[in-house]
Amino acid sequence: MFAIFAAGYGAAAYALFTATVLYAIGFVANLPLPKTIDGGESGRIVWAVTVNLALLGLFALQHSIMARPGFKRWWTRFVPQPIERATYVLCASLALCLLFWQWVPIPGIVWHVADPSAALALRAVSFFGWALLFVSTFLLSHFELFGLSQIYARLRGRTMPPAEFQTPGLYRLVRHPIYLGFLLAFWATPDMSYGHLLFALATTAYILIGIQLEERDLIALFGEQYRAYRRRVPMLLPFPARRPDATAGSSAAARQQLP
């Protein structure tokens, strides 16, 4: 009976996640939606900044705390292991939904690109960023990242294999192509409002902090393999790789979970 419940629960969490990500694309790009990053009723600047930072902070705390191994060990005393990841995905989606709903637009233009070709190019870069992060999840293990593989394994009466260390595709160029995709999606816009700028700055700060937390966990898990990978492959921008040390080990990236 639990396996059937878990399958439905995981499918519902994944469906909500998919809908939330699709809405996020339109939210950031100001597509015709009920609420976007610049669409809706604006408020006083202090109130708007306070509310928006609180919403972003709530998402960041949920996203980071629930991803830490120590929290997972405590959390799975109450939440069955097969649905732990799906529960994480569900909570992240709900936090994003709250952000979209309560976001307070902040008017005012930081920059505006009037040239149609340049504006189109910036929008193309933004959508490329979304595509990059989506593809990057499949280079790892998309359905494991979002909790479905764990539930499927339970349905089959199997246990999940231990995390492996590997370098799929883009992970040979940068260590965090998913985060790079987010940065491109958030910053590449022909119309940067003050509200959008606040969103981009806050999420960038969170990404940089999140990378440090995630890599600390990966070093604890993989040790010198990940240290060597970190020395050899750049974090976000695909600059030429540094010359590997004699002790660098094999070229490999972690099959990691989103923080």
C-alpha positions in Angstrom: 0.0 0.0 0.0 2.8 2.4 0.8 4.4 1.8 -2.5 1.2 2.8 -4.3 0.9 5.9 -2.2 4.6 6.8 -2.8 4.1 6.5 -6.6 1.2 8.9 -6.5 2.9 11.2 -4.2 6.1 11.3 -6.3 4.1 11.9 -9.5 2.2 14.7 -7.9 5.4 16.4 -6.6 7.0 16.1 -10.0 4.0 17.5 -11.8 3.9 20.5 -9.5 7.6 21.0 -9.9 7.3 20.9 -13.7 4.4 23.4 -13.7 6.4 25.6 -11.3 9.5 25.7 -13.5 7.4 26.5 -16.6 5.8 29.3 -14.7 9.2 30.5 -13.5 10.3 30.9 -17.1 7.4 33.1 -17.9 7.7 34.9 -14.5 11.3 36.0 -15.2 10.7 36.7 -18.9 7.5 38.8 -18.2 5.4 36.6 -20.5 1.6 37.1 -20.4 0.8 35.5 -17.0 -1.3 36.5 -14.0 1.9 37.6 -12.2 5.4 38.3 -13.4 8.6 39.8 -12.0 7.5 43.2 -13.3 3.8 42.7 -13.7 1.3 43.4 -10.9 0.7 46.0 -8.3 3.9 47.6 -7.1 4.4 48.8 -3.5 6.6 51.3 -1.6 10.2 50.6 -2.2 11.1 49.6 1.4 8.1 47.3 1.7 8.7 45.8 -1.7 12.4 45.1 -0.9 11.6 43.7 2.5 8.9 41.3 1.2 10.9 40.2 -1.8 14.0 39.5 0.2 11.9 37.6 2.8 10.5 35.4 0.0 13.9 34.8 -1.5 15.3 34.1 1.9 12.6 31.5 2.7 13.3 29.7 -0.6 17.1 29.8 0.0 16.7 28.4 3.5 14.4 25.6 2.5 16.5 24.8 -0.5 19.8 24.7 1.4 18.8 23.2 4.8 16.8 20.4 3.4 19.7 19.4 1.1 22.3 19.0 3.9 23.2 15.4 4.8 22.7 16.1 8.5 19.2 17.3 8.0 18.4 14.4 5.7 19.6 12.0 8.4 17.2 13.7 10.9 14.4 14.2 8.5 14.2 10.5 7.4 13.4 9.5 10.9 9.9 10.9 10.2 9.7 10.9 6.4 10.3 7.4 4.7 13.5 7.4 2.7 11.8 6.6 -0.7 9.8 9.8 -0.6 12.4 12.1 1.1 13.6 13.5 -2.2 10.1 14.0 -3.6 9.2 15.8 -0.4 12.1 18.1 -0.8 11.0 18.8 -4.4 7.4 19.4 -3.2 8.6 21.9 -0.5 10.8 23.7 -3.0 7.9 24.0 -5.5 5.6 25.4 -2.8 8.2 27.9 -1.8 8.5 29.1 -5.4 4.7 29.3 -5.8 4.6 31.5 -2.7 7.3 33.7 -4.2 5.4 34.1 -7.5 2.2 34.9 -5.7 3.5 37.4 -3.2 6.3 39.0 -5.2 6.0 42.8 -5.2 7.2 44.4 -8.4 9.6 47.3 -8.1 9.3 49.7 -11.1 12.2 51.7 -12.6 14.6 50.7 -15.3 18.2 49.9 -14.7 18.8 49.2 -18.4 16.7 49.0 -21.5 17.9 47.6 -24.8 16.0 49.3 -27.6 17.7 47.6 -30.6 15.3 44.7 -31.6 18.1 42.4 -32.7 20.1 42.9 -29.4 16.9 42.5 -27.4 16.1 39.3 -29.2 19.6 38.0 -28.6 19.3 38.6 -24.9 16.0 36.8 -24.7 17.6 33.9 -26.6 20.4 33.8 -24.1 17.9 33.7 -21.3 16.0 30.8 -22.8 19.2 29.1 -23.6 20.0 29.2 -19.9 16.7 27.4 -19.1 17.5 24.8 -21.7 21.1 24.4 -20.4 19.9 23.7 -16.8 17.2 21.3 -18.1 19.7 19.3 -20.2 22.2 19.3 -17.3 19.7 17.5 -15.1 19.4 14.7 -17.6 23.2 14.4 -17.9 23.2 13.5 -14.2 20.1 11.5 -13.3 17.0 13.7 -13.9 14.5 11.3 -12.3 16.8 10.7 -9.3 17.2 14.4 -8.8 13.5 14.8 -8.5 12.7 11.8 -6.4 11.1 9.4 -9.0 14.0 6.9 -9.2 13.9 6.4 -5.5 10.2 5.6 -5.6 10.5 3.3 -8.6 13.2 1.4 -6.8 10.9 0.9 -3.8 8.2 -0.3 -6.2 10.6 -2.9 -7.5 11.8 -3.9 -4.0 15.3 -2.6 -4.7 17.7 -0.2 -3.1 19.3 2.8 -4.8 22.9 2.3 -5.8 25.5 4.5 -4.1 26.4 7.8 -5.7 29.0 7.5 -8.4 31.7 9.9 -9.6 31.6 10.7 -13.3 31.9 13.5 -15.9 28.8 13.5 -18.2 29.1 16.0 -21.1 28.9 19.6 -19.9 30.4 18.6 -16.5 33.7 18.3 -18.2 33.5 22.1 -19.1 32.1 23.5 -15.8 31.4 22.0 -12.5 27.9 23.5 -12.1 26.2 23.9 -15.5 22.8 23.9 -13.8 23.7 27.0 -11.8 25.2 28.6 -15.0 21.9 28.0 -16.7 20.1 29.9 -13.9 22.5 32.8 -14.1 22.0 33.2 -17.8 18.2 32.9 -17.4 18.1 35.6 -14.7 20.5 38.1 -16.0 20.0 38.1 -19.8 17.1 40.5 -20.3 16.6 43.5 -22.5 14.6 45.3 -19.7 16.2 45.1 -16.3 13.9 46.7 -13.7 14.9 47.3 -10.1 12.8 44.4 -9.0 14.4 42.1 -11.5 17.8 43.3 -10.5 17.0 42.6 -6.8 15.9 39.1 -7.9 19.0 38.5 -10.0 21.4 39.8 -7.3 19.8 37.8 -4.5 19.7 34.5 -6.5 23.3 35.0 -7.6 24.4 35.4 -4.0 22.5 32.3 -3.1 24.0 30.3 -5.9 27.5 31.3 -4.9 26.9 30.3 -1.3 25.0 27.2 -2.3 28.0 26.0 -4.4 30.3 26.3 -1.4 27.9 24.2 0.7 27.3 21.7 -2.0 31.0 21.2 -2.8 31.8 20.8 0.9 29.3 17.9 0.9 30.8 16.5 -2.3 34.3 16.6 -0.8 33.1 14.8 2.3 31.5 12.2 0.0 34.2 11.7 -2.7 37.3 13.2 -1.0 40.4 13.7 -3.2 38.5 12.7 -6.4 36.3 15.8 -6.1 39.2 18.0 -4.9 41.1 17.0 -8.1 38.1 17.7 -10.2 37.6 21.1 -8.6 41.3 22.0 -9.4 40.9 20.9 -13.0 37.4 22.2 -14.0 36.2 25.8 -13.6 33.2 26.4 -11.4 30.8 28.3 -13.7 32.5 29.9 -16.7 34.2 27.5 -19.2 37.6 29.1 -19.1 40.6 26.9 -20.2 41.1 24.3 -17.6 44.1 24.6 -15.2 47.0 22.3 -15.6 46.2 19.2 -13.6 48.4 18.2 -10.6 50.3 15.0 -10.6 47.9 13.8 -8.0 44.8 15.0 -9.9 43.3 11.6 -10.5 40.8 10.7 -13.1 38.6 13.3 -14.9 35.3 12.9 -13.2 32.3 14.8 -11.8 29.9 13.8 -9.1 26.5 12.6 -9.9 25.1 15.1 -7.4 21.7 16.2 -6.2 20.4 19.7 -6.5 20.8 21.6 -3.3 
